[in-house]
Each structure stands twice: as structure tokens, then as C-alpha cells.
Amino acid sequence: MKTAISLPDQLFRLAETAARKLRMSRSELYATALKEFLERRQTSKITEKLNAIYSEEPAQLDPAFASTQIKSLKLEHERW
């Protein structure tokens, strides 16, 4: 779909330079940027919801799982 938007001159120039360097059209650049922006916003909303849930209930690991996780981290650290 075609659309017309207004951009500050400096932002337009930066976008033109980026599109050339990335070897993509201006439309591709704007579509990619908008898609990434919207995906990040969606991820942010998911994080907000999880934070709300865990702020009401304590997030506790099963002691056996926590112990196994710590042992796993120690083993991984020894490999470095």
C-alpha cells in the first residue's frame, strides 16, 4: 500500500544514507523499521504483563531445580 509521510529533513537524510548502505529501497527500509518497532513494542507489553503477574506472586524455583541449575552453571564456568 502506498502512503505519504512527513519526516524531519535530518531523519530523511539519515534514512537515505542507511538505505544506500544496506542496498535496499527507501520503502523496504521504512517497512523494516516499522516492523521492528512494532515487534519491540509487543515484546515490551509481554514483559509488562509478566512483571505484573510476578509482582503479585513470588517467583520461586523448586529447590531441586535451583540446585541443578547452580551445578550446571558451575560446570559451564569450569569449561571457560
Biopython code that builds the backbone (N, CA, C, O; Angstrom):
import numpy as np
from Bio.PDB.StructureBuilder import StructureBuilder

atoms = [
    (1, "MET", "N", (0.840, -1.166, 0.000)),
    (1, "MET", "CA", (0.000, 0.000, 0.000)),
    (1, "MET", "C", (0.891, 1.236, 0.000)),
    (1, "MET", "O", (1.895, 1.293, 0.710)),
    (2, "LYS", "N", (0.524, 2.186, -0.774)),
    (2, "LYS", "CA", (1.276, 3.438, -0.792)),
    (2, "LYS", "C", (0.747, 4.369, 0.274)),
    (2, "LYS", "O", (-0.450, 4.407, 0.561)),
    (3, "THR", "N", (1.670, 5.124, 0.858)),
    (3, "THR", "CA", (1.286, 6.107, 1.859)),
    (3, "THR", "C", (2.277, 7.268, 1.804)),
    (3, "THR", "O", (3.409, 7.102, 1.350)),
    (4, "ALA", "N", (1.862, 8.403, 2.252)),
    (4, "ALA", "CA", (2.741, 9.573, 2.302)),
    (4, "ALA", "C", (2.949, 9.946, 3.765)),
    (4, "ALA", "O", (2.000, 10.003, 4.546)),
    (5, "ILE", "N", (4.201, 10.197, 4.120)),
    (5, "ILE", "CA", (4.513, 10.597, 5.494)),
    (5, "ILE", "C", (5.429, 11.805, 5.457)),
    (5, "ILE", "O", (6.088, 12.075, 4.453)),
    (6, "SER", "N", (5.460, 12.515, 6.549)),
    (6, "SER", "CA", (6.365, 13.652, 6.686)),
    (6, "SER", "C", (7.445, 13.295, 7.688)),
    (6, "SER", "O", (7.162, 12.752, 8.756)),
    (7, "LEU", "N", (8.693, 13.606, 7.336)),
    (7, "LEU", "CA", (9.838, 13.340, 8.207)),
    (7, "LEU", "C", (10.665, 14.611, 8.349)),
    (7, "LEU", "O", (10.723, 15.423, 7.426)),
    (8, "PRO", "N", (11.295, 14.781, 9.484)),
    (8, "PRO", "CA", (12.260, 15.881, 9.597)),
    (8, "PRO", "C", (13.385, 15.659, 8.569)),
    (8, "PRO", "O", (13.764, 14.521, 8.290)),
    (9, "ASP", "N", (13.905, 16.745, 8.021)),
    (9, "ASP", "CA", (14.932, 16.651, 6.976)),
    (9, "ASP", "C", (16.109, 15.779, 7.390)),
    (9, "ASP", "O", (16.563, 14.943, 6.609)),
    (10, "GLN", "N", (16.607, 15.963, 8.602)),
    (10, "GLN", "CA", (17.773, 15.215, 9.062)),
    (10, "GLN", "C", (17.476, 13.712, 9.109)),
    (10, "GLN", "O", (18.316, 12.903, 8.715)),
    (11, "LEU", "N", (16.304, 13.342, 9.580)),
    (11, "LEU", "CA", (15.933, 11.934, 9.642)),
    (11, "LEU", "C", (15.826, 11.349, 8.233)),
    (11, "LEU", "O", (16.242, 10.217, 7.986)),
    (12, "PHE", "N", (15.264, 12.132, 7.318)),
    (12, "PHE", "CA", (15.155, 11.679, 5.930)),
    (12, "PHE", "C", (16.541, 11.417, 5.344)),
    (12, "PHE", "O", (16.758, 10.397, 4.690)),
    (13, "ARG", "N", (17.483, 12.344, 5.578)),
    (13, "ARG", "CA", (18.839, 12.170, 5.053)),
    (13, "ARG", "C", (19.514, 10.931, 5.646)),
    (13, "ARG", "O", (20.181, 10.178, 4.935)),
    (14, "LEU", "N", (19.337, 10.730, 6.944)),
    (14, "LEU", "CA", (19.910, 9.545, 7.589)),
    (14, "LEU", "C", (19.310, 8.265, 7.005)),
    (14, "LEU", "O", (20.023, 7.287, 6.780)),
    (15, "ALA", "N", (18.014, 8.277, 6.764)),
    (15, "ALA", "CA", (17.348, 7.106, 6.191)),
    (15, "ALA", "C", (17.844, 6.847, 4.772)),
    (15, "ALA", "O", (18.071, 5.696, 4.399)),
    (16, "GLU", "N", (18.014, 7.884, 3.992)),
    (16, "GLU", "CA", (18.523, 7.732, 2.623)),
    (16, "GLU", "C", (19.917, 7.099, 2.635)),
    (16, "GLU", "O", (20.206, 6.194, 1.851)),
    (17, "THR", "N", (20.765, 7.583, 3.525)),
    (17, "THR", "CA", (22.119, 7.043, 3.638)),
    (17, "THR", "C", (22.080, 5.575, 4.062)),
    (17, "THR", "O", (22.790, 4.739, 3.502)),
    (18, "ALA", "N", (21.249, 5.272, 5.052)),
    (18, "ALA", "CA", (21.134, 3.893, 5.524)),
    (18, "ALA", "C", (20.619, 2.974, 4.417)),
    (18, "ALA", "O", (21.135, 1.870, 4.244)),
    (19, "ALA", "N", (19.623, 3.407, 3.677)),
    (19, "ALA", "CA", (19.068, 2.584, 2.600)),
    (19, "ALA", "C", (20.128, 2.279, 1.548)),
    (19, "ALA", "O", (20.224, 1.153, 1.060)),
    (20, "ARG", "N", (20.922, 3.288, 1.204)),
    (20, "ARG", "CA", (22.000, 3.066, 0.219)),
    (20, "ARG", "C", (23.012, 2.061, 0.744)),
    (20, "ARG", "O", (23.398, 1.132, 0.035)),
    (21, "LYS", "N", (23.441, 2.249, 1.991)),
    (21, "LYS", "CA", (24.437, 1.338, 2.574)),
    (21, "LYS", "C", (23.909, -0.083, 2.681)),
    (21, "LYS", "O", (24.662, -1.039, 2.497)),
    (22, "LEU", "N", (22.625, -0.231, 2.974)),
    (22, "LEU", "CA", (22.017, -1.544, 3.119)),
    (22, "LEU", "C", (21.553, -2.122, 1.788)),
    (22, "LEU", "O", (21.081, -3.256, 1.716)),
    (23, "ARG", "N", (21.696, -1.318, 0.737)),
    (23, "ARG", "CA", (21.263, -1.728, -0.609)),
    (23, "ARG", "C", (19.804, -2.159, -0.627)),
    (23, "ARG", "O", (19.444, -3.221, -1.136)),
    (24, "MET", "N", (18.984, -1.295, -0.052)),
    (24, "MET", "CA", (17.544, -1.553, -0.062)),
    (24, "MET", "C", (16.824, -0.277, -0.444)),
    (24, "MET", "O", (17.366, 0.821, -0.322)),
    (25, "SER", "N", (15.617, -0.433, -0.900)),
    (25, "SER", "CA", (14.839, 0.741, -1.271)),
    (25, "SER", "C", (14.405, 1.488, -0.008)),
    (25, "SER", "O", (14.421, 0.942, 1.096)),
    (26, "ARG", "N", (14.026, 2.724, -0.198)),
    (26, "ARG", "CA", (13.520, 3.527, 0.909)),
    (26, "ARG", "C", (12.281, 2.839, 1.508)),
    (26, "ARG", "O", (12.125, 2.782, 2.728)),
    (27, "SER", "N", (11.420, 2.329, 0.653)),
    (27, "SER", "CA", (10.209, 1.647, 1.134)),
    (27, "SER", "C", (10.558, 0.427, 1.981)),
    (27, "SER", "O", (9.945, 0.199, 3.024)),
    (28, "GLU", "N", (11.545, -0.362, 1.536)),
    (28, "GLU", "CA", (11.964, -1.531, 2.304)),
    (28, "GLU", "C", (12.508, -1.118, 3.669)),
    (28, "GLU", "O", (12.203, -1.739, 4.688)),
    (29, "LEU", "N", (13.317, -0.059, 3.672)),
    (29, "LEU", "CA", (13.890, 0.423, 4.926)),
    (29, "LEU", "C", (12.789, 0.843, 5.890)),
    (29, "LEU", "O", (12.794, 0.436, 7.052)),
    (30, "TYR", "N", (11.848, 1.652, 5.420)),
    (30, "TYR", "CA", (10.781, 2.129, 6.297)),
    (30, "TYR", "C", (9.905, 0.978, 6.777)),
    (30, "TYR", "O", (9.518, 0.945, 7.945)),
    (31, "ALA", "N", (9.588, 0.037, 5.898)),
    (31, "ALA", "CA", (8.760, -1.106, 6.284)),
    (31, "ALA", "C", (9.474, -1.958, 7.328)),
    (31, "ALA", "O", (8.859, -2.401, 8.297)),
    (32, "THR", "N", (10.777, -2.190, 7.130)),
    (32, "THR", "CA", (11.564, -2.982, 8.082)),
    (32, "THR", "C", (11.640, -2.274, 9.430)),
    (32, "THR", "O", (11.471, -2.901, 10.476)),
    (33, "ALA", "N", (11.892, -0.983, 9.403)),
    (33, "ALA", "CA", (11.996, -0.216, 10.649)),
    (33, "ALA", "C", (10.665, -0.226, 11.405)),
    (33, "ALA", "O", (10.645, -0.395, 12.624)),
    (34, "LEU", "N", (9.574, -0.048, 10.696)),
    (34, "LEU", "CA", (8.265, -0.047, 11.339)),
    (34, "LEU", "C", (7.939, -1.417, 11.927)),
    (34, "LEU", "O", (7.412, -1.514, 13.035)),
    (35, "LYS", "N", (8.254, -2.471, 11.182)),
    (35, "LYS", "CA", (8.004, -3.834, 11.658)),
    (35, "LYS", "C", (8.791, -4.104, 12.939)),
    (35, "LYS", "O", (8.245, -4.629, 13.910)),
    (36, "GLU", "N", (10.076, -3.744, 12.938)),
    (36, "GLU", "CA", (10.905, -3.966, 14.129)),
    (36, "GLU", "C", (10.402, -3.151, 15.313)),
    (36, "GLU", "O", (10.389, -3.638, 16.443)),
    (37, "PHE", "N", (9.990, -1.916, 15.059)),
    (37, "PHE", "CA", (9.455, -1.068, 16.118)),
    (37, "PHE", "C", (8.223, -1.708, 16.745)),
    (37, "PHE", "O", (8.110, -1.776, 17.969)),
    (38, "LEU", "N", (7.303, -2.176, 15.909)),
    (38, "LEU", "CA", (6.073, -2.782, 16.410)),
    (38, "LEU", "C", (6.345, -4.089, 17.146)),
    (38, "LEU", "O", (5.690, -4.381, 18.146)),
    (39, "GLU", "N", (7.300, -4.878, 16.664)),
    (39, "GLU", "CA", (7.658, -6.121, 17.352)),
    (39, "GLU", "C", (8.236, -5.838, 18.731)),
    (39, "GLU", "O", (7.914, -6.533, 19.695)),
    (40, "ARG", "N", (9.095, -4.812, 18.833)),
    (40, "ARG", "CA", (9.670, -4.452, 20.130)),
    (40, "ARG", "C", (8.590, -3.990, 21.098)),
    (40, "ARG", "O", (8.639, -4.309, 22.285)),
    (41, "ARG", "N", (7.619, -3.242, 20.595)),
    (41, "ARG", "CA", (6.527, -2.778, 21.455)),
    (41, "ARG", "C", (5.713, -3.960, 21.967)),
    (41, "ARG", "O", (5.297, -3.973, 23.125)),
    (42, "GLN", "N", (5.483, -4.949, 21.110)),
    (42, "GLN", "CA", (4.737, -6.137, 21.512)),
    (42, "GLN", "C", (5.501, -6.898, 22.592)),
    (42, "GLN", "O", (4.917, -7.330, 23.586)),
    (43, "THR", "N", (6.813, -7.060, 22.391)),
    (43, "THR", "CA", (7.648, -7.739, 23.376)),
    (43, "THR", "C", (7.616, -6.983, 24.697)),
    (43, "THR", "O", (7.568, -7.593, 25.765)),
    (44, "SER", "N", (7.643, -5.666, 24.627)),
    (44, "SER", "CA", (7.596, -4.840, 25.827)),
    (44, "SER", "C", (6.294, -5.061, 26.582)),
    (44, "SER", "O", (6.294, -5.124, 27.812)),
    (45, "LYS", "N", (5.186, -5.178, 25.861)),
    (45, "LYS", "CA", (3.895, -5.411, 26.510)),
    (45, "LYS", "C", (3.869, -6.778, 27.193)),
    (45, "LYS", "O", (3.308, -6.921, 28.279)),
    (46, "ILE", "N", (4.470, -7.774, 26.562)),
    (46, "ILE", "CA", (4.534, -9.111, 27.169)),
    (46, "ILE", "C", (5.340, -9.043, 28.456)),
    (46, "ILE", "O", (4.943, -9.615, 29.471)),
    (47, "THR", "N", (6.475, -8.343, 28.419)),
    (47, "THR", "CA", (7.307, -8.189, 29.616)),
    (47, "THR", "C", (6.534, -7.481, 30.718)),
    (47, "THR", "O", (6.611, -7.871, 31.883)),
    (48, "GLU", "N", (5.789, -6.444, 30.355)),
    (48, "GLU", "CA", (4.985, -5.728, 31.355)),
    (48, "GLU", "C", (3.970, -6.660, 32.009)),
    (48, "GLU", "O", (3.778, -6.619, 33.224)),
    (49, "LYS", "N", (3.322, -7.501, 31.203)),
    (49, "LYS", "CA", (2.333, -8.427, 31.749)),
    (49, "LYS", "C", (2.985, -9.443, 32.682)),
    (49, "LYS", "O", (2.449, -9.739, 33.751)),
    (50, "LEU", "N", (4.144, -9.979, 32.281)),
    (50, "LEU", "CA", (4.850, -10.927, 33.143)),
    (50, "LEU", "C", (5.291, -10.265, 34.441)),
    (50, "LEU", "O", (5.188, -10.859, 35.514)),
    (51, "ASN", "N", (5.782, -9.038, 34.340)),
    (51, "ASN", "CA", (6.185, -8.318, 35.548)),
    (51, "ASN", "C", (4.998, -8.114, 36.477)),
    (51, "ASN", "O", (5.135, -8.223, 37.695)),
    (52, "ALA", "N", (3.837, -7.819, 35.911)),
    (52, "ALA", "CA", (2.640, -7.631, 36.735)),
    (52, "ALA", "C", (2.264, -8.929, 37.436)),
    (52, "ALA", "O", (1.915, -8.919, 38.616)),
    (53, "ILE", "N", (2.332, -10.032, 36.724)),
    (53, "ILE", "CA", (1.992, -11.332, 37.315)),
    (53, "ILE", "C", (2.951, -11.667, 38.449)),
    (53, "ILE", "O", (2.524, -12.053, 39.538)),
    (54, "TYR", "N", (4.260, -11.519, 38.190)),
    (54, "TYR", "CA", (5.242, -11.918, 39.194)),
    (54, "TYR", "C", (5.384, -10.911, 40.325)),
    (54, "TYR", "O", (5.997, -11.217, 41.348)),
    (55, "SER", "N", (4.832, -9.725, 40.162)),
    (55, "SER", "CA", (4.872, -8.780, 41.277)),
    (55, "SER", "C", (3.810, -9.133, 42.312)),
    (55, "SER", "O", (3.903, -8.725, 43.470)),
    (56, "GLU", "N", (2.795, -9.898, 41.888)),
    (56, "GLU", "CA", (1.729, -10.308, 42.796)),
    (56, "GLU", "C", (2.047, -11.626, 43.494)),
    (56, "GLU", "O", (1.613, -11.853, 44.624)),
    (57, "GLU", "N", (2.794, -12.485, 42.832)),
    (57, "GLU", "CA", (3.127, -13.792, 43.394)),
    (57, "GLU", "C", (4.645, -13.955, 43.397)),
    (57, "GLU", "O", (5.309, -13.600, 42.424)),
    (58, "PRO", "N", (5.187, -14.482, 44.468)),
    (58, "PRO", "CA", (6.639, -14.695, 44.470)),
    (58, "PRO", "C", (7.029, -15.759, 43.444)),
    (58, "PRO", "O", (6.376, -16.795, 43.318)),
    (59, "ALA", "N", (8.086, -15.482, 42.731)),
    (59, "ALA", "CA", (8.592, -16.443, 41.750)),
    (59, "ALA", "C", (9.684, -17.260, 42.422)),
    (59, "ALA", "O", (10.800, -16.781, 42.625)),
    (60, "GLN", "N", (9.353, -18.484, 42.761)),
    (60, "GLN", "CA", (10.311, -19.338, 43.451)),
    (60, "GLN", "C", (10.564, -20.583, 42.627)),
    (60, "GLN", "O", (9.647, -21.183, 42.066)),
    (61, "LEU", "N", (11.819, -20.951, 42.570)),
    (61, "LEU", "CA", (12.179, -22.191, 41.897)),
    (61, "LEU", "C", (12.066, -23.345, 42.872)),
    (61, "LEU", "O", (12.295, -23.194, 44.073)),
    (62, "ASP", "N", (11.715, -24.483, 42.341)),
    (62, "ASP", "CA", (11.747, -25.706, 43.131)),
    (62, "ASP", "C", (13.191, -25.884, 43.605)),
    (62, "ASP", "O", (14.110, -25.745, 42.798)),
    (63, "PRO", "N", (13.421, -26.187, 44.888)),
    (63, "PRO", "CA", (14.788, -26.307, 45.400)),
    (63, "PRO", "C", (15.655, -27.294, 44.609)),
    (63, "PRO", "O", (16.840, -27.033, 44.403)),
    (64, "ALA", "N", (15.098, -28.398, 44.172)),
    (64, "ALA", "CA", (15.868, -29.376, 43.398)),
    (64, "ALA", "C", (16.293, -28.766, 42.057)),
    (64, "ALA", "O", (17.425, -28.955, 41.610)),
    (65, "PHE", "N", (15.387, -28.047, 41.435)),
    (65, "PHE", "CA", (15.704, -27.407, 40.156)),
    (65, "PHE", "C", (16.774, -26.330, 40.347)),
    (65, "PHE", "O", (17.702, -26.226, 39.545)),
    (66, "ALA", "N", (16.644, -25.536, 41.403)),
    (66, "ALA", "CA", (17.618, -24.475, 41.677)),
    (66, "ALA", "C", (19.007, -25.070, 41.903)),
    (66, "ALA", "O", (19.999, -24.536, 41.407)),
    (67, "SER", "N", (19.081, -26.159, 42.642)),
    (67, "SER", "CA", (20.357, -26.821, 42.902)),
    (67, "SER", "C", (20.985, -27.327, 41.602)),
    (67, "SER", "O", (22.182, -27.155, 41.372)),
    (68, "THR", "N", (20.167, -27.950, 40.760)),
    (68, "THR", "CA", (20.662, -28.460, 39.476)),
    (68, "THR", "C", (21.140, -27.315, 38.591)),
    (68, "THR", "O", (22.154, -27.424, 37.901)),
    (69, "GLN", "N", (20.402, -26.231, 38.623)),
    (69, "GLN", "CA", (20.787, -25.078, 37.816)),
    (69, "GLN", "C", (22.134, -24.515, 38.270)),
    (69, "GLN", "O", (22.975, -24.183, 37.435)),
    (70, "ILE", "N", (22.345, -24.406, 39.558)),
    (70, "ILE", "CA", (23.613, -23.895, 40.095)),
    (70, "ILE", "C", (24.762, -24.819, 39.712)),
    (70, "ILE", "O", (25.827, -24.352, 39.309)),
    (71, "LYS", "N", (24.550, -26.133, 39.837)),
    (71, "LYS", "CA", (25.590, -27.091, 39.449)),
    (71, "LYS", "C", (25.926, -26.958, 37.965)),
    (71, "LYS", "O", (27.093, -27.030, 37.578)),
    (72, "SER", "N", (24.906, -26.765, 37.145)),
    (72, "SER", "CA", (25.100, -26.618, 35.710)),
    (72, "SER", "C", (25.923, -25.360, 35.402)),
    (72, "SER", "O", (26.809, -25.384, 34.549)),
    (73, "LEU", "N", (25.624, -24.284, 36.094)),
    (73, "LEU", "CA", (26.363, -23.044, 35.880)),
    (73, "LEU", "C", (27.838, -23.198, 36.300)),
    (73, "LEU", "O", (28.741, -22.685, 35.638)),
    (74, "LYS", "N", (28.058, -23.915, 37.410)),
    (74, "LYS", "CA", (29.437, -24.145, 37.854)),
    (74, "LYS", "C", (30.209, -24.960, 36.845)),
    (74, "LYS", "O", (31.368, -24.660, 36.555)),
    (75, "LEU", "N", (29.569, -26.007, 36.297)),
    (75, "LEU", "CA", (30.223, -26.825, 35.270)),
    (75, "LEU", "C", (30.552, -26.005, 34.030)),
    (75, "LEU", "O", (31.634, -26.130, 33.455)),
    (76, "GLU", "N", (29.606, -25.166, 33.627)),
    (76, "GLU", "CA", (29.824, -24.332, 32.440)),
    (76, "GLU", "C", (30.971, -23.351, 32.681)),
    (76, "GLU", "O", (31.778, -23.093, 31.788)),
    (77, "HIS", "N", (31.029, -22.813, 33.891)),
    (77, "HIS", "CA", (32.086, -21.868, 34.222)),
    (77, "HIS", "C", (33.445, -22.543, 34.187)),
    (77, "HIS", "O", (34.421, -21.931, 33.754)),
    (78, "GLU", "N", (33.534, -23.789, 34.631)),
    (78, "GLU", "CA", (34.794, -24.516, 34.625)),
    (78, "GLU", "C", (35.298, -24.774, 33.199)),
    (78, "GLU", "O", (36.505, -24.873, 32.977)),
    (79, "ARG", "N", (34.389, -24.881, 32.249)),
    (79, "ARG", "CA", (34.775, -25.106, 30.841)),
    (79, "ARG", "C", (35.442, -23.887, 30.219)),
    (79, "ARG", "O", (36.229, -24.012, 29.281)),
    (80, "TRP", "N", (35.123, -22.706, 30.749)),
    (80, "TRP", "CA", (35.707, -21.482, 30.194)),
    (80, "TRP", "C", (37.146, -21.434, 30.562)),
    (80, "TRP", "O", (37.845, -20.487, 30.201)),
]
sb = StructureBuilder()
sb.init_structure("model")
sb.init_model(0)
sb.init_chain("A")
sb.init_seg("    ")
for serial, (resi, resn, name, xyz) in enumerate(atoms, 1):
    if name == "N":
        sb.init_residue(resn, " ", resi, " ")
    sb.init_atom(name, np.array(xyz, "f"), 0.0, 1.0, " ", f" {name:<3s}", serial, name[0])
structure = sb.get_structure()
